[in-house]
Amino acid sequence: MIIALTGTPGTGKTTIASALREKGYDVLDITAYIKENDLLEEYDEKRDTHDVDVDKLKEHLGLQSNCENTIIIEGHLSHLLSPDITIVLRCSPSVLKDRLEKRGYSDSKVKENVQSEVMDVILCESADLGNEVFEIDCTDKGTNIIISNIEDILSGNTDMFMPGSIDWTKEMEKWF
Ligand code: DAT
């Protein structure tokens, strides 16, 4: 089974991926994989990011859906790679803004990402692709709780994590 661990940059994917690895899960860092395998396309100056050819990446990875073992693929593009289950990590926009500023992102890059979080962009992309999708609010949760939430989803206890359970729209005016 291929599980995508995705979310807006800054929501905690790398942190959770590393904790999952420590627990013995097989976790593939998609961003590192793209760099190591020279799969970055042109640099988009306006958005301060590189494009990625998702079809090429998918072919390069050669992942088999519904495979017997559980492979977690982590990164903000992982939900585009035909996973069996997508888990979107979410974070309150104001907390996300602080995290991205601390990371040294430009004002425009912070704004683009916070707006994307407010608008549920990754959640909607995942749902549009027909993925089985769940979301976890990671804002005020420690790593152990988030791991336990992920394990709940993997064991079928999904009620608390249905898409639509997190709503940042009240913050819309603040960020647009
Ligand atoms: P991502 O990989 O999604 O870009 P990250 O794991 O690098 O995000 O986390 C971004 C920052 O937020 C980093 O400084 C660690 C911190 N962080 C991550 N998860 C957290 C959590 N559950 N509680 C508090 N801080 C967290």
Backbone and ligand atoms as CSV (ligand in chain L), in Angstrom:
chain,resi,resn,atom,element,x,y,z
A,1,MET,N,N,0.847,-1.195,0.000
A,1,MET,CA,C,0.000,0.000,0.000
A,1,MET,C,C,0.889,1.255,0.000
A,2,ILE,N,N,0.578,2.172,-0.890
A,2,ILE,CA,C,1.355,3.420,-0.956
A,2,ILE,C,C,0.569,4.516,-0.225
A,3,ILE,N,N,1.204,5.103,0.781
A,3,ILE,CA,C,0.577,6.183,1.549
A,3,ILE,C,C,1.305,7.479,1.234
A,4,ALA,N,N,0.587,8.484,0.774
A,4,ALA,CA,C,1.201,9.797,0.555
A,4,ALA,C,C,1.023,10.641,1.804
A,5,LEU,N,N,2.137,11.202,2.278
A,5,LEU,CA,C,2.098,12.145,3.405
A,5,LEU,C,C,2.420,13.510,2.803
A,6,THR,N,N,1.367,14.315,2.669
A,6,THR,CA,C,1.526,15.561,1.930
A,6,THR,C,C,1.044,16.745,2.763
A,7,GLY,N,N,1.104,17.923,2.191
A,7,GLY,CA,C,0.670,19.126,2.907
A,7,GLY,C,C,1.465,20.324,2.414
A,8,THR,N,N,0.948,21.489,2.722
A,8,THR,CA,C,1.629,22.738,2.395
A,8,THR,C,C,3.011,22.735,3.061
A,9,PRO,N,N,4.042,23.305,2.410
A,9,PRO,CA,C,5.333,23.409,3.079
A,9,PRO,C,C,5.177,24.030,4.479
A,10,GLY,N,N,5.842,23.440,5.462
A,10,GLY,CA,C,5.814,23.961,6.829
A,10,GLY,C,C,4.801,23.266,7.734
A,11,THR,N,N,3.983,22.384,7.177
A,11,THR,CA,C,2.950,21.744,8.008
A,11,THR,C,C,3.517,20.616,8.883
A,12,GLY,N,N,4.737,20.179,8.595
A,12,GLY,CA,C,5.373,19.187,9.479
A,12,GLY,C,C,5.683,17.841,8.832
A,13,LYS,N,N,5.677,17.769,7.517
A,13,LYS,CA,C,5.890,16.489,6.826
A,13,LYS,C,C,7.255,15.871,7.159
A,14,THR,N,N,8.305,16.688,7.067
A,14,THR,CA,C,9.662,16.164,7.280
A,14,THR,C,C,9.812,15.675,8.717
A,15,THR,N,N,9.259,16.453,9.663
A,15,THR,CA,C,9.340,16.100,11.080
A,15,THR,C,C,8.646,14.757,11.328
A,16,ILE,N,N,7.453,14.627,10.772
A,16,ILE,CA,C,6.680,13.392,10.994
A,16,ILE,C,C,7.304,12.215,10.248
A,17,ALA,N,N,7.821,12.485,9.052
A,17,ALA,CA,C,8.475,11.414,8.279
A,17,ALA,C,C,9.648,10.849,9.071
A,18,SER,N,N,10.406,11.737,9.684
A,18,SER,CA,C,11.570,11.278,10.416
A,18,SER,C,C,11.144,10.448,11.642
A,19,ALA,N,N,10.060,10.868,12.316
A,19,ALA,CA,C,9.559,10.094,13.462
A,19,ALA,C,C,9.016,8.736,12.999
A,20,LEU,N,N,8.397,8.720,11.826
A,20,LEU,CA,C,7.877,7.443,11.305
A,20,LEU,C,C,9.032,6.487,10.979
A,21,ARG,N,N,10.106,7.039,10.408
A,21,ARG,CA,C,11.286,6.214,10.102
A,21,ARG,C,C,11.847,5.612,11.393
A,22,GLU,N,N,11.912,6.440,12.428
A,22,GLU,CA,C,12.429,5.947,13.709
A,22,GLU,C,C,11.581,4.805,14.245
A,23,LYS,N,N,10.287,4.827,13.904
A,23,LYS,CA,C,9.392,3.744,14.360
A,23,LYS,C,C,9.481,2.526,13.449
A,24,GLY,N,N,10.308,2.618,12.401
A,24,GLY,CA,C,10.525,1.464,11.528
A,24,GLY,C,C,9.737,1.485,10.230
A,25,TYR,N,N,9.002,2.562,9.981
A,25,TYR,CA,C,8.257,2.630,8.716
A,25,TYR,C,C,9.212,2.913,7.558
A,26,ASP,N,N,8.814,2.420,6.394
A,26,ASP,CA,C,9.567,2.644,5.168
A,26,ASP,C,C,9.065,3.966,4.566
A,27,VAL,N,N,9.879,5.019,4.672
A,27,VAL,CA,C,9.429,6.351,4.222
A,27,VAL,C,C,10.382,6.893,3.161
A,28,LEU,N,N,9.824,7.268,2.034
A,28,LEU,CA,C,10.639,7.814,0.948
A,28,LEU,C,C,10.427,9.321,0.855
A,29,ASP,N,N,11.535,10.060,0.952
A,29,ASP,CA,C,11.494,11.519,0.840
A,29,ASP,C,C,11.477,11.886,-0.656
A,30,ILE,N,N,10.317,12.295,-1.137
A,30,ILE,CA,C,10.158,12.542,-2.571
A,30,ILE,C,C,11.006,13.740,-3.036
A,31,THR,N,N,11.110,14.761,-2.184
A,31,THR,CA,C,11.889,15.952,-2.569
A,31,THR,C,C,13.359,15.574,-2.765
A,32,ALA,N,N,13.890,14.780,-1.846
A,32,ALA,CA,C,15.285,14.329,-1.975
A,32,ALA,C,C,15.436,13.431,-3.202
A,33,TYR,N,N,14.449,12.565,-3.423
A,33,TYR,CA,C,14.498,11.648,-4.570
A,33,TYR,C,C,14.570,12.427,-5.886
A,34,ILE,N,N,13.777,13.506,-5.954
A,34,ILE,CA,C,13.752,14.329,-7.173
A,34,ILE,C,C,15.145,14.932,-7.410
A,35,LYS,N,N,15.742,15.448,-6.343
A,35,LYS,CA,C,17.072,16.077,-6.482
A,35,LYS,C,C,18.127,15.032,-6.836
A,36,GLU,N,N,18.117,13.914,-6.119
A,36,GLU,CA,C,19.142,12.878,-6.331
A,36,GLU,C,C,19.070,12.301,-7.735
A,37,ASN,N,N,17.886,12.283,-8.316
A,37,ASN,CA,C,17.718,11.655,-9.630
A,37,ASN,C,C,17.575,12.680,-10.751
A,38,ASP,N,N,17.955,13.919,-10.444
A,38,ASP,CA,C,18.020,14.952,-11.478
A,38,ASP,C,C,16.676,15.141,-12.185
A,39,LEU,N,N,15.611,15.175,-11.394
A,39,LEU,CA,C,14.281,15.262,-11.993
A,39,LEU,C,C,13.680,16.662,-11.885
A,40,LEU,N,N,14.515,17.634,-11.489
A,40,LEU,CA,C,14.012,19.011,-11.418
A,40,LEU,C,C,13.970,19.597,-12.820
A,41,GLU,N,N,12.859,20.243,-13.131
A,41,GLU,CA,C,12.745,20.906,-14.440
A,41,GLU,C,C,13.149,22.365,-14.269
A,42,GLU,N,N,12.600,23.220,-15.121
A,42,GLU,CA,C,13.001,24.631,-15.126
A,42,GLU,C,C,12.702,25.355,-13.812
A,43,TYR,N,N,13.535,26.325,-13.520
A,43,TYR,CA,C,13.316,27.162,-12.333
A,43,TYR,C,C,12.262,28.223,-12.656
A,44,ASP,N,N,11.245,28.316,-11.803
A,44,ASP,CA,C,10.196,29.324,-11.977
A,44,ASP,C,C,10.555,30.504,-11.070
A,45,GLU,N,N,11.115,31.544,-11.705
A,45,GLU,CA,C,11.665,32.656,-10.923
A,45,GLU,C,C,10.586,33.347,-10.095
A,46,LYS,N,N,9.421,33.524,-10.717
A,46,LYS,CA,C,8.345,34.253,-10.050
A,46,LYS,C,C,7.918,33.544,-8.755
A,47,ARG,N,N,7.847,32.224,-8.835
A,47,ARG,CA,C,7.379,31.456,-7.663
A,47,ARG,C,C,8.533,30.937,-6.801
A,48,ASP,N,N,9.763,31.232,-7.224
A,48,ASP,CA,C,10.963,30.808,-6.502
A,48,ASP,C,C,10.932,29.305,-6.214
A,49,THR,N,N,10.661,28.551,-7.283
A,49,THR,CA,C,10.617,27.094,-7.114
A,49,THR,C,C,10.896,26.428,-8.464
A,50,HIS,N,N,11.291,25.161,-8.422
A,50,HIS,CA,C,11.512,24.422,-9.666
A,50,HIS,C,C,10.253,23.660,-10.058
A,51,ASP,N,N,9.991,23.572,-11.343
A,51,ASP,CA,C,8.893,22.722,-11.805
A,51,ASP,C,C,9.332,21.258,-11.741
A,52,VAL,N,N,8.339,20.376,-11.685
A,52,VAL,CA,C,8.625,18.936,-11.705
A,52,VAL,C,C,7.647,18.285,-12.672
A,53,ASP,N,N,8.159,17.396,-13.528
A,53,ASP,CA,C,7.298,16.646,-14.439
A,53,ASP,C,C,6.787,15.423,-13.666
A,54,VAL,N,N,5.528,15.513,-13.231
A,54,VAL,CA,C,4.986,14.485,-12.335
A,54,VAL,C,C,4.915,13.115,-13.026
A,55,ASP,N,N,4.580,13.107,-14.312
A,55,ASP,CA,C,4.497,11.815,-15.025
A,55,ASP,C,C,5.872,11.141,-15.086
A,56,LYS,N,N,6.877,11.975,-15.372
A,56,LYS,CA,C,8.253,11.448,-15.428
A,56,LYS,C,C,8.670,10.905,-14.059
A,57,LEU,N,N,8.323,11.655,-13.014
A,57,LEU,CA,C,8.659,11.241,-11.652
A,57,LEU,C,C,7.976,9.913,-11.311
A,58,LYS,N,N,6.699,9.830,-11.671
A,58,LYS,CA,C,5.926,8.615,-11.384
A,58,LYS,C,C,6.566,7.399,-12.061
A,59,GLU,N,N,6.931,7.594,-13.332
A,59,GLU,CA,C,7.538,6.509,-14.100
A,59,GLU,C,C,8.883,6.118,-13.475
A,60,HIS,N,N,9.654,7.120,-13.086
A,60,HIS,CA,C,10.974,6.884,-12.501
A,60,HIS,C,C,10.850,6.097,-11.197
A,61,LEU,N,N,9.843,6.452,-10.385
A,61,LEU,CA,C,9.650,5.788,-9.092
A,61,LEU,C,C,9.191,4.333,-9.272
A,62,GLY,N,N,8.324,4.116,-10.258
A,62,GLY,CA,C,7.825,2.770,-10.538
A,62,GLY,C,C,7.104,2.119,-9.375
A,63,LEU,N,N,6.378,2.908,-8.582
A,63,LEU,CA,C,5.678,2.338,-7.424
A,63,LEU,C,C,4.435,1.570,-7.868
A,64,GLN,N,N,4.176,0.457,-7.222
A,64,GLN,CA,C,3.006,-0.364,-7.536
A,64,GLN,C,C,1.922,-0.086,-6.506
A,65,SER,N,N,0.760,0.397,-6.950
A,65,SER,CA,C,-0.303,0.604,-5.966
A,65,SER,C,C,-0.815,-0.758,-5.490
A,66,ASN,N,N,-1.404,-0.743,-4.309
A,66,ASN,CA,C,-1.903,-1.966,-3.659
A,66,ASN,C,C,-0.830,-3.027,-3.436
A,67,CYS,N,N,0.449,-2.621,-3.394
A,67,CYS,CA,C,1.494,-3.594,-3.097
A,67,CYS,C,C,1.345,-4.040,-1.634
A,68,GLU,N,N,1.930,-5.191,-1.323
A,68,GLU,CA,C,1.673,-5.803,-0.010
A,68,GLU,C,C,2.251,-4.991,1.152
A,69,ASN,N,N,3.486,-4.523,0.974
A,69,ASN,CA,C,4.104,-3.753,2.069
A,69,ASN,C,C,3.644,-2.301,2.043
A,70,THR,N,N,3.788,-1.643,3.202
A,70,THR,CA,C,3.372,-0.241,3.306
A,70,THR,C,C,4.561,0.665,3.035
A,71,ILE,N,N,4.430,1.489,2.009
A,71,ILE,CA,C,5.481,2.472,1.707
A,71,ILE,C,C,4.864,3.858,1.867
A,72,ILE,N,N,5.504,4.687,2.691
A,72,ILE,CA,C,5.027,6.062,2.871
A,72,ILE,C,C,5.878,6.967,1.990
A,73,ILE,N,N,5.228,7.717,1.116
A,73,ILE,CA,C,5.972,8.677,0.298
A,73,ILE,C,C,5.647,10.063,0.832
A,74,GLU,N,N,6.698,10.824,1.125
A,74,GLU,CA,C,6.512,12.105,1.831
A,74,GLU,C,C,6.990,13.271,0.989
A,75,GLY,N,N,6.163,14.298,0.915
A,75,GLY,CA,C,6.536,15.507,0.185
A,75,GLY,C,C,5.293,16.191,-0.357
A,76,HIS,N,N,5.437,17.467,-0.705
A,76,HIS,CA,C,4.242,18.225,-1.100
A,76,HIS,C,C,3.736,17.857,-2.497
A,77,LEU,N,N,4.453,16.915,-3.185
A,77,LEU,CA,C,3.941,16.425,-4.473
A,77,LEU,C,C,3.465,14.978,-4.364
A,78,SER,N,N,3.614,14.374,-3.188
A,78,SER,CA,C,3.398,12.926,-3.079
A,78,SER,C,C,1.962,12.517,-3.426
A,79,HIS,N,N,0.999,13.424,-3.141
A,79,HIS,CA,C,-0.402,13.080,-3.438
A,79,HIS,C,C,-0.668,12.994,-4.937
A,80,LEU,N,N,0.273,13.509,-5.760
A,80,LEU,CA,C,0.082,13.473,-7.223
A,80,LEU,C,C,0.581,12.164,-7.829
A,81,LEU,N,N,1.125,11.269,-6.980
A,81,LEU,CA,C,1.825,10.090,-7.498
A,81,LEU,C,C,0.998,8.807,-7.381
A,82,SER,N,N,-0.302,8.939,-7.513
A,82,SER,CA,C,-1.239,7.802,-7.470
A,82,SER,C,C,-1.099,6.923,-6.228
A,83,PRO,N,N,-1.125,7.530,-5.034
A,83,PRO,CA,C,-1.054,6.704,-3.825
A,83,PRO,C,C,-2.382,5.974,-3.590
A,84,ASP,N,N,-2.364,4.960,-2.710
A,84,ASP,CA,C,-3.619,4.293,-2.344
A,84,ASP,C,C,-4.377,5.146,-1.326
A,85,ILE,N,N,-3.630,5.786,-0.430
A,85,ILE,CA,C,-4.238,6.657,0.587
A,85,ILE,C,C,-3.410,7.943,0.665
A,86,THR,N,N,-4.100,9.075,0.790
A,86,THR,CA,C,-3.401,10.351,0.967
A,86,THR,C,C,-3.721,10.916,2.348
A,87,ILE,N,N,-2.678,11.280,3.079
A,87,ILE,CA,C,-2.868,11.942,4.373
A,87,ILE,C,C,-2.292,13.351,4.237
A,88,VAL,N,N,-3.181,14.344,4.432
A,88,VAL,CA,C,-2.762,15.740,4.300
A,88,VAL,C,C,-2.535,16.304,5.700
A,89,LEU,N,N,-1.315,16.763,5.962
A,89,LEU,CA,C,-1.036,17.421,7.238
A,89,LEU,C,C,-1.446,18.879,7.102
A,90,ARG,N,N,-2.162,19.392,8.111
A,90,ARG,CA,C,-2.676,20.764,8.078
A,90,ARG,C,C,-2.116,21.552,9.258
A,91,CYS,N,N,-2.046,22.866,9.068
A,91,CYS,CA,C,-1.536,23.722,10.135
A,91,CYS,C,C,-2.239,25.072,10.064
A,92,SER,N,N,-2.599,25.592,11.218
A,92,SER,CA,C,-3.263,26.892,11.274
A,92,SER,C,C,-2.434,27.936,10.516
A,93,PRO,N,N,-3.083,28.763,9.678
A,93,PRO,CA,C,-2.347,29.712,8.837
A,93,PRO,C,C,-1.388,30.622,9.609
A,94,SER,N,N,-1.791,31.108,10.792
A,94,SER,CA,C,-0.883,32.027,11.507
A,94,SER,C,C,0.364,31.303,12.018
A,95,VAL,N,N,0.194,30.065,12.463
A,95,VAL,CA,C,1.358,29.280,12.903
A,95,VAL,C,C,2.240,28.959,11.696
A,96,LEU,N,N,1.591,28.622,10.585
A,96,LEU,CA,C,2.333,28.297,9.357
A,96,LEU,C,C,3.167,29.494,8.893
A,97,LYS,N,N,2.553,30.676,8.980
A,97,LYS,CA,C,3.257,31.901,8.569
A,97,LYS,C,C,4.556,32.058,9.389
A,98,ASP,N,N,4.442,31.899,10.702
A,98,ASP,CA,C,5.636,32.013,11.562
A,98,ASP,C,C,6.707,30.997,11.160
A,99,ARG,N,N,6.267,29.760,10.920
A,99,ARG,CA,C,7.230,28.705,10.579
A,99,ARG,C,C,7.953,29.033,9.275
A,100,LEU,N,N,7.194,29.533,8.283
A,100,LEU,CA,C,7.798,29.793,6.966
A,100,LEU,C,C,8.702,31.020,7.009
A,101,GLU,N,N,8.325,32.005,7.833
A,101,GLU,CA,C,9.196,33.182,7.993
A,101,GLU,C,C,10.513,32.759,8.647
A,102,LYS,N,N,10.406,31.913,9.662
A,102,LYS,CA,C,11.628,31.425,10.342
A,102,LYS,C,C,12.526,30.682,9.361
A,103,ARG,N,N,11.907,30.058,8.373
A,103,ARG,CA,C,12.663,29.297,7.372
A,103,ARG,C,C,13.363,30.235,6.379
A,104,GLY,N,N,13.005,31.532,6.428
A,104,GLY,CA,C,13.659,32.506,5.543
A,104,GLY,C,C,12.982,32.666,4.196
A,105,TYR,N,N,11.740,32.170,4.062
A,105,TYR,CA,C,11.019,32.352,2.804
A,105,TYR,C,C,10.754,33.846,2.574
A,106,SER,N,N,10.709,34.258,1.325
A,106,SER,CA,C,10.368,35.645,0.983
A,106,SER,C,C,8.907,35.904,1.365
A,107,ASP,N,N,8.548,37.199,1.505
A,107,ASP,CA,C,7.164,37.546,1.860
A,107,ASP,C,C,6.173,36.931,0.875
A,108,SER,N,N,6.528,36.992,-0.436
A,108,SER,CA,C,5.572,36.490,-1.432
A,108,SER,C,C,5.429,34.969,-1.343
A,109,LYS,N,N,6.535,34.291,-1.017
A,109,LYS,CA,C,6.467,32.824,-0.908
A,109,LYS,C,C,5.691,32.414,0.354
A,110,VAL,N,N,5.860,33.184,1.427
A,110,VAL,CA,C,5.075,32.913,2.649
A,110,VAL,C,C,3.597,33.080,2.311
A,111,LYS,N,N,3.278,34.211,1.646
A,111,LYS,CA,C,1.873,34.509,1.345
A,111,LYS,C,C,1.257,33.434,0.437
A,112,GLU,N,N,2.002,33.027,-0.590
A,112,GLU,CA,C,1.486,32.010,-1.515
A,112,GLU,C,C,1.160,30.712,-0.765
A,113,ASN,N,N,2.057,30.326,0.127
A,113,ASN,CA,C,1.849,29.061,0.840
A,113,ASN,C,C,0.747,29.158,1.890
A,114,VAL,N,N,0.680,30.299,2.599
A,114,VAL,CA,C,-0.373,30.449,3.609
A,114,VAL,C,C,-1.739,30.496,2.903
A,115,GLN,N,N,-1.812,31.208,1.798
A,115,GLN,CA,C,-3.087,31.259,1.061
A,115,GLN,C,C,-3.477,29.862,0.573
A,116,SER,N,N,-2.490,29.115,0.131
A,116,SER,CA,C,-2.755,27.761,-0.346
A,116,SER,C,C,-3.312,26.889,0.791
A,117,GLU,N,N,-2.778,27.075,2.008
A,117,GLU,CA,C,-3.279,26.330,3.170
A,117,GLU,C,C,-4.716,26.753,3.497
A,118,VAL,N,N,-4.971,28.073,3.485
A,118,VAL,CA,C,-6.315,28.576,3.805
A,118,VAL,C,C,-7.337,28.010,2.804
A,119,MET,N,N,-6.913,27.910,1.548
A,119,MET,CA,C,-7.832,27.489,0.472
A,119,MET,C,C,-7.902,25.964,0.301
A,120,ASP,N,N,-7.266,25.195,1.180
A,120,ASP,CA,C,-7.292,23.712,1.095
A,120,ASP,C,C,-6.760,23.198,-0.240
A,121,VAL,N,N,-5.772,23.884,-0.819
A,121,VAL,CA,C,-5.363,23.534,-2.190
A,121,VAL,C,C,-4.921,22.070,-2.304
A,122,ILE,N,N,-4.069,21.626,-1.402
A,122,ILE,CA,C,-3.552,20.247,-1.534
A,122,ILE,C,C,-4.650,19.223,-1.255
A,123,LEU,N,N,-5.503,19.534,-0.275
A,123,LEU,CA,C,-6.629,18.635,0.021
A,123,LEU,C,C,-7.530,18.497,-1.213
A,124,CYS,N,N,-7.833,19.629,-1.847
A,124,CYS,CA,C,-8.712,19.609,-3.025
A,124,CYS,C,C,-8.054,18.885,-4.201
A,125,GLU,N,N,-6.758,19.153,-4.398
A,125,GLU,CA,C,-6.037,18.450,-5.475
A,125,GLU,C,C,-6.129,16.944,-5.258
A,126,SER,N,N,-5.920,16.529,-4.012
A,126,SER,CA,C,-5.940,15.092,-3.690
A,126,SER,C,C,-7.317,14.507,-3.955
A,127,ALA,N,N,-8.357,15.224,-3.510
A,127,ALA,CA,C,-9.723,14.731,-3.691
A,127,ALA,C,C,-10.074,14.697,-5.178
A,128,ASP,N,N,-9.658,15.731,-5.923
A,128,ASP,CA,C,-9.951,15.788,-7.365
A,128,ASP,C,C,-9.337,14.609,-8.114
A,129,LEU,N,N,-8.203,14.128,-7.599
A,129,LEU,CA,C,-7.531,13.000,-8.256
A,129,LEU,C,C,-8.204,11.675,-7.914
A,130,GLY,N,N,-9.199,11.741,-7.032
A,130,GLY,CA,C,-9.931,10.526,-6.668
A,130,GLY,C,C,-9.217,9.713,-5.603
A,131,ASN,N,N,-8.202,10.316,-4.973
A,131,ASN,CA,C,-7.495,9.589,-3.904
A,131,ASN,C,C,-8.411,9.412,-2.693
A,132,GLU,N,N,-8.175,8.352,-1.936
A,132,GLU,CA,C,-8.822,8.235,-0.623
A,132,GLU,C,C,-8.041,9.166,0.292
A,133,VAL,N,N,-8.705,10.225,0.771
A,133,VAL,CA,C,-7.932,11.284,1.427
A,133,VAL,C,C,-8.428,11.579,2.845
A,134,PHE,N,N,-7.453,11.829,3.723
A,134,PHE,CA,C,-7.734,12.188,5.120
A,134,PHE,C,C,-6.858,13.379,5.493
A,135,GLU,N,N,-7.302,14.126,6.528
A,135,GLU,CA,C,-6.490,15.271,6.950
A,135,GLU,C,C,-6.339,15.277,8.465
A,136,ILE,N,N,-5.165,15.746,8.903
A,136,ILE,CA,C,-4.864,15.817,10.336
A,136,ILE,C,C,-4.438,17.245,10.666
A,137,ASP,N,N,-5.093,17.847,11.646
A,137,ASP,CA,C,-4.678,19.165,12.105
A,137,ASP,C,C,-3.481,18.984,13.044
A,138,CYS,N,N,-2.321,19.428,12.596
A,138,CYS,CA,C,-1.075,19.213,13.355
A,138,CYS,C,C,-0.674,20.438,14.169
A,139,THR,N,N,-1.518,21.482,14.162
A,139,THR,CA,C,-1.118,22.761,14.752
A,139,THR,C,C,-0.631,22.625,16.198
A,140,ASP,N,N,-1.457,22.024,17.034
A,140,ASP,CA,C,-1.116,21.989,18.465
A,140,ASP,C,C,-0.814,20.576,18.949
A,141,LYS,N,N,-0.380,19.716,18.041
A,141,LYS,CA,C,-0.159,18.326,18.443
A,141,LYS,C,C,1.322,18.001,18.436
A,142,GLY,N,N,1.738,17.229,19.417
A,142,GLY,CA,C,3.109,16.730,19.429
A,142,GLY,C,C,3.246,15.602,18.408
A,143,THR,N,N,4.499,15.289,18.102
A,143,THR,CA,C,4.789,14.263,17.089
A,143,THR,C,C,4.116,12.921,17.404
A,144,ASN,N,N,4.160,12.513,18.683
A,144,ASN,CA,C,3.610,11.199,19.028
A,144,ASN,C,C,2.116,11.108,18.746
A,145,ILE,N,N,1.413,12.218,19.008
A,145,ILE,CA,C,-0.039,12.219,18.759
A,145,ILE,C,C,-0.290,12.143,17.242
A,146,ILE,N,N,0.498,12.878,16.491
A,146,ILE,CA,C,0.297,12.867,15.028
A,146,ILE,C,C,0.577,11.461,14.463
A,147,ILE,N,N,1.624,10.826,14.971
A,147,ILE,CA,C,1.928,9.447,14.530
A,147,ILE,C,C,0.754,8.526,14.900
A,148,SER,N,N,0.234,8.725,16.090
A,148,SER,CA,C,-0.883,7.887,16.518
A,148,SER,C,C,-2.114,8.146,15.641
A,149,ASN,N,N,-2.336,9.411,15.236
A,149,ASN,CA,C,-3.429,9.740,14.299
A,149,ASN,C,C,-3.217,9.008,12.961
A,150,ILE,N,N,-1.978,9.011,12.483
A,150,ILE,CA,C,-1.685,8.330,11.205
A,150,ILE,C,C,-1.947,6.833,11.343
A,151,GLU,N,N,-1.547,6.276,12.466
A,151,GLU,CA,C,-1.763,4.835,12.663
A,151,GLU,C,C,-3.259,4.519,12.784
A,152,ASP,N,N,-4.024,5.453,13.366
A,152,ASP,CA,C,-5.486,5.278,13.395
A,152,ASP,C,C,-6.013,5.171,11.961
A,153,ILE,N,N,-5.568,6.092,11.109
A,153,ILE,CA,C,-6.041,6.090,9.711
A,153,ILE,C,C,-5.665,4.768,9.037
A,154,LEU,N,N,-4.415,4.331,9.251
A,154,LEU,CA,C,-3.950,3.110,8.584
A,154,LEU,C,C,-4.698,1.875,9.082
A,155,SER,N,N,-5.221,1.971,10.317
A,155,SER,CA,C,-5.966,0.802,10.805
A,155,SER,C,C,-7.480,0.956,10.580
A,156,GLY,N,N,-7.859,1.997,9.854
A,156,GLY,CA,C,-9.265,2.117,9.448
A,156,GLY,C,C,-10.113,2.993,10.358
A,157,ASN,N,N,-9.511,3.548,11.422
A,157,ASN,CA,C,-10.271,4.457,12.302
A,157,ASN,C,C,-10.170,5.879,11.753
A,158,THR,N,N,-10.989,6.168,10.776
A,158,THR,CA,C,-10.795,7.383,9.979
A,158,THR,C,C,-11.791,8.510,10.290
A,159,ASP,N,N,-12.787,8.227,11.173
A,159,ASP,CA,C,-13.887,9.190,11.378
A,159,ASP,C,C,-13.418,10.611,11.700
A,160,MET,N,N,-12.358,10.704,12.509
A,160,MET,CA,C,-11.888,12.021,12.973
A,160,MET,C,C,-11.100,12.780,11.909
A,161,PHE,N,N,-10.825,12.109,10.797
A,161,PHE,CA,C,-9.867,12.673,9.852
A,161,PHE,C,C,-10.446,12.833,8.445
A,162,MET,N,N,-11.773,12.874,8.377
A,162,MET,CA,C,-12.411,12.964,7.065
A,162,MET,C,C,-12.150,14.339,6.439
A,163,PRO,N,N,-11.996,14.403,5.116
A,163,PRO,CA,C,-11.759,15.701,4.479
A,163,PRO,C,C,-12.926,16.641,4.739
A,164,GLY,N,N,-12.615,17.880,5.049
A,164,GLY,CA,C,-13.661,18.854,5.369
A,164,GLY,C,C,-13.756,19.099,6.855
A,165,SER,N,N,-13.046,18.279,7.647
A,165,SER,CA,C,-13.127,18.450,9.105
A,165,SER,C,C,-12.316,19.663,9.575
A,166,ILE,N,N,-11.421,20.142,8.735
A,166,ILE,CA,C,-10.610,21.314,9.108
A,166,ILE,C,C,-11.028,22.483,8.221
A,167,ASP,N,N,-11.249,23.627,8.850
A,167,ASP,CA,C,-11.806,24.761,8.101
A,167,ASP,C,C,-11.098,26.053,8.506
A,168,TRP,N,N,-10.290,26.590,7.589
A,168,TRP,CA,C,-9.588,27.844,7.902
A,168,TRP,C,C,-10.300,29.045,7.264
A,169,THR,N,N,-11.505,28.841,6.739
A,169,THR,CA,C,-12.134,29.931,5.973
A,169,THR,C,C,-12.406,31.183,6.814
A,170,LYS,N,N,-12.560,30.996,8.136
A,170,LYS,CA,C,-12.777,32.161,9.001
A,170,LYS,C,C,-11.580,33.122,8.911
A,171,GLU,N,N,-10.447,32.582,8.477
A,171,GLU,CA,C,-9.221,33.383,8.406
A,171,GLU,C,C,-9.050,34.027,7.025
A,172,MET,N,N,-9.984,33.766,6.151
A,172,MET,CA,C,-9.840,34.174,4.749
A,172,MET,C,C,-9.498,35.659,4.613
A,173,GLU,N,N,-10.283,36.508,5.311
A,173,GLU,CA,C,-10.096,37.967,5.159
A,173,GLU,C,C,-8.693,38.411,5.549
A,174,LYS,N,N,-8.146,37.729,6.537
A,174,LYS,CA,C,-6.820,38.099,7.059
A,174,LYS,C,C,-5.702,37.874,6.033
A,175,TRP,N,N,-5.889,36.908,5.145
A,175,TRP,CA,C,-4.783,36.486,4.291
A,175,TRP,C,C,-4.941,36.871,2.826
A,176,PHE,N,N,-6.087,37.448,2.451
A,176,PHE,CA,C,-6.280,37.784,1.034
A,176,PHE,C,C,-6.485,39.291,0.841
L,1,DAT,P1,P,7.505,20.434,6.044
L,1,DAT,O1,O,8.398,19.246,5.855
L,1,DAT,O2,O,6.046,20.119,5.856
L,1,DAT,O3,O,7.925,21.615,5.236
L,1,DAT,P2,P,8.761,20.599,8.655
L,1,DAT,O4,O,8.671,19.217,9.199
L,1,DAT,O5,O,10.092,21.020,8.072
L,1,DAT,O6,O,7.609,20.887,7.588
L,1,DAT,O7,O,8.323,21.590,9.832
L,1,DAT,C1,C,8.385,22.989,9.679
L,1,DAT,C2,C,8.771,23.614,11.002
L,1,DAT,O8,O,7.760,23.399,11.959
L,1,DAT,C3,C,10.047,23.024,11.610
L,1,DAT,O9,O,10.751,24.096,12.228
L,1,DAT,C4,C,9.576,22.072,12.668
L,1,DAT,C5,C,8.243,22.652,13.080
L,1,DAT,N1,N,7.223,21.627,13.382
L,1,DAT,C6,C,6.868,20.603,12.609
L,1,DAT,N2,N,5.892,19.875,13.169
L,1,DAT,C7,C,5.606,20.483,14.346
L,1,DAT,C8,C,4.659,20.226,15.402
L,1,DAT,N3,N,3.814,19.206,15.368
L,1,DAT,N4,N,4.637,21.080,16.453
L,1,DAT,C9,C,5.482,22.133,16.511
L,1,DAT,N5,N,6.392,22.434,15.547
L,1,DAT,C10,C,6.448,21.619,14.487
